[in-house]
Amino acid sequence: MKIYRLVLNLAEDGVKELYDNVLKALEEQSDRLEIDLIGLGHQKPNTILMIWDMLVKRDPKTILSVHARTSLFDGCLLLLLIADERRIRPKSWVQLDSPTKLKETDWAELEDKATRRGKNLIHEPTFVTDYCQIADLMNEYLPVEKISGQRWPLENLSEYGLLLYSQAEKAVQECFK
């Protein structure tokens, strides 16, 4: 079995570097792609959608295993959810913005600062549109609105059948409870 390991630093600002790293991993055509998510755990929604698109189009024979070694913000959770196998660091959490609240926000002040008011017929920042698309994708796995607005323990993913644990990992997690 050919295994390719990729470390994705979610604190990276370089979209091109993230793209290149994922592309290289996919070009290896391995039987198993193991991704470790590290760093602050936050990326722009557009970047997450790009990585998501690349990963869901991988060879269907490639098993995707993702280990979140950091807490995650917003759309970064999608990278964990789409995996065939999901692992988390004990005591990690996710913080999601409410897509409903983002859509209901008056972004006029932001538009004034960006001097776009009156020039753009779309009065919703692009990150809101992209994040709402990510939230729709995540809703296939768990209720985004229900868990938004708080720091939600990633261990709770097990309630939705979304975590894979070995017996050893279960024993270690019991020690931290």
KAZI-V927408 format. One line per field, one symbol per residue. phi: phi as a letter, one per 40 degrees, with the letter a starting at -180 (. if undefined). psi: psi as a letter, one per 40 degrees, with the letter a starting at -180 (. if undefined). burial: + if it has 16 or more other ideal C-beta (glycine too) atoms within 10 Angstrom, else -. A space follows every 10 residues. Layout:
phi->???
psi->???
burial->???
This chain:
phi->.cbbbbbbcc ccccccccdc ccccccccfc cabbbbcbgd gbacdccccc cddcccccdc cccbbbbcca cbbfcdcdcc ccccbbbbcd gcabbbcccc cccccccdcc ccccfbdgcb ccbbdcccdc cccccccccc bacdccccga ccccdccccb gbbbbccccc ccccccc
psi->hhhhhhhhhe ehegdddddd ddddddedfi dhhhhhhiad fhiidddddd dddddeeihe ehhhhhhhei iihbeddddd deidhhiihi fiiihhihdd dddeiheddd dddefehddh ehfhiddddd ddddddddee digdddeiei hhhddeddde feihiidddd ddddde.
burial->---+-+-+++ -+-----+-- ++--++---+ -+++++++-- ++++++++++ ++--+--+-- -+++++++-+ ++++++++++ +++--+++-- -++++++++- -+----+--- +--------- ----+--+-+ +++++-++-- ++-+--++-- -++++-++-- -++------- --+----
